[in-house]
Amino acid sequence: YQQGSEVVLPIHYTNNSTEDVSSIDYVVTIDGVRGTEQHETIDPAVIPTRGGTLSIPLPLGEEAGSYQVSVEVTKVNGHDNESESKVGQGTVGVFSDKYPRNLVIEEFTTEQCPNCPRVAGLVAYYMEHADPTRVWAVCHHSAYYTDWLTQPCDEELTFLFNNGGATFAPAVMFNREPDFDSYYLQGKKDNVTIPGSADDFGTIVEYYLTQTLANAKLDMQVVPNADKSKVTLVIKGEANNLYDTDNALLTVYVTEDNVKAQAQAGAQGTYKHHHVIRAYNSTWGDKVTWDGTSFTATYDYNLDSSWKQDDIKFVAFLNKHNANDPLDNRIENSINVSLSATNGVEGVSTNNDAVEVARYNAAGQRIYGQQKGLNIVKLSDGRTLKVIVK
């Protein structure tokens, strides 16, 4: 809940009695402090075996923090509640700030995978139309087999969807969110999916960009030397009071596009790999040293002369790693800067204080990425810009 706003907690219940429920009495306990009994009339009454929801106001919101809350249903229709399960409990967070959340698309692919070119083509097509200020991609050459582009981190990251030894490619992750039905474990969730079309990518990305917010944000400055054979990355982060800074990790990738394949299965003619990892800091990221709610981290990378400078990008993100649970490795927020965008030794900085949250054409239709003509750009700080794209 936003600090200063009204905190109303929805409590779901089921009528396990033999008569209709027309009233409920309850007591709220916050951080061990038990409140007074409250009465709620239910109209219409809830019949047996059916459920309902109580909307319970909490005296929170003035001070940011994390609160332990329990709700005990003490009476039903004026009689003592004899249910064995009558207490619901959990944590309620009141945050001072939330930040727009960017998205990292991670694709598992290899040259020995005949089905991978199809999904790689969907990723490439979507990225051509995606918002370049908020969405970026990284490819891991692993899962089905490995190839000449495989990095050690690629193989280790198959932990994120290793269902009893079964991994596969192609497979795609979105901020490492475990929101997808597992291909191997029926009824279970997984971090990976296989979108069937570019529109599927758009639907998934739209959800994460508009329906999820972050507890932290990043800024990255890329400072190259004179011939851009070496760069220094200065990465700064800021978090709100709810972010788990103790377990925060920072992952950094150097990627290259338009890498000519050696022998891609399932492809004809010239095939090129995109978002190839050329360098990285560590598989699961480095532990972040915070100064209160902010940090600064610096990385130096030598850029191989064989890498095409116009196709080099730098991706950094805050993530967590739970070695005991593949489904608990979420990316909180991310940032991306291309080498071609840098300007001499001064570098370039991408700051998330105001980011694009939506784009429309002259007819008012939602579009993804730039389109020729008038583009209406809505920013996270409420401003609206009119941009002519030639």
Secondary structure, 3 states (H helix, E strand, C coil): CECCCCEEEEEEEECCCCCCEEEEEEEEEECCEECCCEEEEEEEEECCCCEEEEEEEECCCCCCEEEEEEEEEEEECCEECCCCCCEEEEEEEEECCCEECCEEEEEECCCCCCCHHHHHHHHHHHHHHCCCCCEEEEEECCCCCCCCCCCHHHHHHHHHHCECCECCCCEEEECCCCCEECCCCCCCEECEECCCCHHHHHHHHHHHHHHCEECEEEEEEEEECCCCCEEEEEEEEEECCCCCHHHCEEEEEEEECCEECCCCCCCCCCCEECCEEEEECCCCCEECCCECCEEEEEEEEECCCCCCHHHEEEEEEEECCCCCCCCCCCEEEEEEEEHHHCCHHHCEEECCCCCEEEEEECCCCECCCCCCEEEEEEECCCCEEEEEEC
